[in-house]
């Protein structure tokens, strides 16, 4: 069962993956093993696919380095929940297909809590406790089902939420 990994405020991309362990430095096959190397050295060895990260405010600040969320993707993180995200980092997470929810659960969940996360509905469950997160919009759920926005584009030749036929209006538009 997935578990919680709890972090504080202001976790930056260098905390997530220090620059000296970037793929071009450490190697494409192993760079993810250095995730949170300085602030949670046990993380990469002990995390399990589907584990959920709980962050504090301004998760992912500092730079637009894509290899920080790429390391989390390679580790198969189930999602990240934080009260706020640095905008470029948030977009990088979504581009790579890592579910990111804006909610503050820092005072409720603890390291090691076993949880389930339903990405489509935004429901996080810990035992008998249920937490409703803001569910992703439909276009994002489409992308997440394919694995990422890029995977969606490669498969369908369009971005999620765009009409199948360019001449057709999108849902909610006048015909």
Residue pairs with C-beta under 8 A, 6 or more apart in sequence:
1 114
1 115
1 116
2 48
2 50
2 51
2 52
2 78
2 114
2 115
2 116
2 117
3 48
3 51
3 52
3 111
3 112
3 113
3 114
3 115
4 51
4 52
4 53
4 54
4 109
4 110
4 111
4 112
4 113
4 114
4 115
4 126
5 40
5 43
5 47
5 51
5 52
5 53
5 54
5 111
6 53
6 54
6 106
6 109
6 110
6 111
7 39
7 40
7 53
7 54
7 55
7 56
7 59
8 55
8 56
8 106
9 55
9 56
9 57
9 58
10 56
10 57
10 58
10 61
11 39
11 55
11 56
11 59
11 60
11 61
12 60
12 61
12 62
12 63
13 60
13 61
13 62
13 63
13 64
13 65
13 68
13 89
14 62
14 63
14 65
14 68
15 36
15 38
15 39
16 35
16 36
16 60
16 68
16 69
16 71
16 72
17 31
17 32
17 34
17 35
17 36
17 37
17 65
17 67
17 68
17 71
18 34
18 37
18 38
19 25
19 65
20 26
21 31
21 34
21 37
22 31
22 65
22 67
23 31
23 67
23 70
25 31
26 33
26 34
31 67
31 70
31 71
31 74
32 44
32 70
32 71
32 72
32 74
32 75
33 44
33 45
34 44
34 71
35 43
35 44
35 47
35 71
35 72
35 75
36 43
36 44
37 44
44 75
47 75
47 77
49 75
49 76
49 78
50 76
50 77
50 78
50 117
51 77
51 78
52 77
52 78
52 79
52 80
52 81
52 115
52 117
52 124
53 72
53 77
53 79
53 80
53 81
53 82
54 80
54 81
54 82
54 105
54 106
54 109
55 80
55 81
55 82
55 106
56 82
56 83
56 106
57 82
57 83
57 84
58 84
58 85
58 86
59 80
59 82
59 84
59 85
59 86
59 89
60 68
60 69
60 85
60 86
60 88
60 89
60 90
60 92
60 93
61 86
61 89
62 86
63 88
64 88
64 89
64 92
66 92
66 96
68 89
68 92
69 89
69 92
69 93
69 96
69 98
70 96
72 80
72 93
72 98
73 96
73 97
73 98
77 98
78 99
78 117
78 119
79 98
79 99
79 100
79 101
79 117
79 119
80 93
80 98
80 99
80 100
80 101
81 100
81 101
81 102
81 103
81 105
81 124
81 133
82 100
82 101
82 102
82 103
82 104
83 102
83 103
83 104
83 106
84 102
85 93
85 100
85 102
90 100
93 99
93 100
94 100
94 140
94 143
94 149
95 148
95 149
95 150
96 148
96 150
97 143
97 144
97 146
97 147
97 148
97 149
97 151
99 117
99 119
99 136
99 144
101 122
101 133
101 134
101 136
102 134
103 131
103 133
103 134
105 124
105 131
108 129
108 131
109 115
109 126
113 126
114 126
114 127
115 124
115 125
115 126
116 124
116 125
117 123
117 124
117 125
118 124
118 125
119 136
119 141
119 144
120 135
120 136
120 141
121 135
122 132
122 133
122 134
122 135
122 136
123 130
123 131
123 132
123 133
124 130
124 131
124 133
125 131
135 141
136 144
137 161
138 161
138 171
139 159
139 160
139 161
140 160
142 152
142 160
142 161
143 149
143 151
143 152
143 160
146 152
146 155
149 159
149 160
152 159
152 160
153 159
156 164
158 164
161 170
162 170
163 169
163 170
169 175
